[in-house]
Amino acid sequence: MDGHELWTSKCLEIGFSPKPRLYEEGTRTSQDAADQLGCEVSHIAKSIVFQGESCAVVVITSGSNRVDRKRKLKRILGYKPGMATPEYVLSSTGYMVGGVPPFGHTEETEILMDEDLLKFETVWGAGGTSQTVFPISPEDLMKISGARIADVKQ
């Protein structure tokens, strides 16, 4: 089962019916996804995985933002999360770097969501592979993922 099939099955389990788009050229980076979709990079909801104390910390942030791990995540979490290796990302979420969705992980994760995403009507998240993306409202993204809204950007 590839990452998109896995993610789709996780969506079905929670009652979410995504409308994914497949791009053979790939959407590995936020800029790649924005170029393929014809939208601003800030509308991309990228999922960045950090190594937490008891589980992975997934930060869903605007594609135009960088996450401030040293100050802001440390203040929010009470510790500075570690940088995650590709192996850690795969084992703790079920997905490879470049295709990590904002929800539907195979293991427990703590999810934070960039407050800047709430500015938009629609954002685009990875659908389990670096070739798939899906649209979702920020409000639905927050509700489905169980994310805490936070100021996470540098």
C-alpha positions in Angstrom: 0.0 0.0 0.0 1.5 3.3 -1.0 1.2 6.5 1.2 -1.8 7.8 -0.7 -3.7 4.6 -0.3 -2.8 4.5 3.4 -4.0 8.1 3.9 -7.2 7.5 1.9 -8.0 4.5 4.2 -7.3 6.6 7.3 -9.7 9.3 5.9 -12.4 6.8 5.4 -12.0 5.6 9.0 -12.7 9.1 10.2 -15.4 9.9 7.7 -13.5 12.4 5.6 -13.9 12.3 1.9 -10.9 14.0 0.3 -10.8 15.4 -3.2 -7.1 14.7 -4.0 -5.2 15.8 -7.0 -2.4 13.8 -8.5 0.6 15.6 -10.1 3.2 13.3 -11.7 5.7 16.1 -11.7 5.5 16.0 -7.9 4.6 18.4 -5.1 7.5 17.6 -2.8 8.1 21.2 -1.8 5.6 23.9 -1.0 6.7 25.8 -4.0 6.3 22.7 -6.2 2.8 22.3 -5.0 1.9 26.0 -5.4 3.3 26.0 -9.0 1.3 22.9 -9.9 -1.9 24.3 -8.3 -1.5 27.8 -9.6 -1.8 29.3 -6.1 0.3 31.3 -3.7 2.8 29.3 -1.7 1.2 30.6 1.5 -1.9 28.5 0.7 0.1 25.3 1.0 -0.4 23.6 4.4 3.0 21.9 4.8 3.4 19.2 7.5 6.8 19.4 9.3 7.6 16.6 11.7 9.8 17.0 14.8 10.9 14.5 17.3 8.9 15.0 20.5 9.5 13.6 23.9 6.8 10.9 23.7 5.6 11.1 20.1 6.2 13.0 16.9 5.2 16.6 16.8 3.6 17.6 13.4 3.5 21.3 12.7 1.1 22.2 9.9 2.4 25.6 8.7 1.9 27.9 5.8 4.2 27.1 2.9 5.6 30.6 3.1 6.6 30.3 6.8 9.5 28.7 8.6 8.9 27.1 12.0 10.7 28.7 15.0 11.7 25.5 16.8 14.1 27.0 19.3 11.9 29.7 20.8 8.2 29.3 19.8 7.9 25.5 19.8 9.9 25.3 23.0 7.5 27.8 24.6 4.4 26.0 23.4 5.6 22.4 24.1 7.8 23.1 27.2 10.8 21.7 25.5 12.7 22.1 22.2 11.7 19.2 19.9 14.5 17.5 17.9 15.0 17.5 14.2 13.4 14.4 12.7 15.3 12.1 10.3 13.5 10.7 7.3 13.5 7.3 9.1 11.8 8.8 12.2 9.2 10.6 10.0 8.3 7.3 8.3 8.2 5.2 11.4 6.2 7.8 13.5 3.7 9.0 10.8 3.6 6.2 8.2 4.6 8.6 5.4 7.8 9.6 3.7 9.1 13.2 3.8 7.5 15.3 1.1 4.2 13.5 1.4 3.3 13.7 5.1 -0.4 14.6 5.4 -1.6 16.9 8.2 -3.7 14.0 9.7 -4.2 10.3 9.3 -0.9 9.2 10.9 -0.3 5.6 11.8 1.1 6.5 15.3 0.1 9.0 17.9 1.2 12.5 17.0 0.9 15.9 18.6 -0.4 18.4 16.0 0.1 22.2 16.0 -1.3 24.4 13.3 0.1 27.8 12.1 -2.4 30.6 12.9 -1.6 32.1 9.5 -3.5 29.3 7.7 -6.7 30.7 9.2 -6.5 33.7 6.8 -7.4 31.6 3.8 -10.6 30.1 2.5 -8.9 26.9 1.2 -5.5 25.4 1.9 -3.7 22.4 0.3 -2.2 19.6 2.2 -0.2 16.5 1.2 -2.2 13.4 0.5 0.3 10.8 1.6 2.8 11.0 -1.3 4.9 13.7 -2.9 2.6 13.6 -5.9 -0.8 14.1 -4.2 -2.4 17.1 -2.6 -6.0 17.9 -1.4 -8.0 21.0 -0.7 -9.5 21.7 2.8 -10.8 24.7 4.7 -8.5 25.7 7.6 -11.4 25.3 10.0 -12.0 21.7 8.8 -8.2 21.0 8.9 -8.1 22.2 12.5 -11.1 20.1 13.5 -10.2 16.9 11.7 -6.5 17.0 12.7 -7.2 18.0 16.3 -4.5 20.6 16.0 -3.9 23.4 18.5 -3.6 26.8 16.8 -0.4 28.5 17.6 2.1 31.2 16.4 4.9 29.0 15.2 6.6 31.0 12.6 10.1 32.6 12.7 
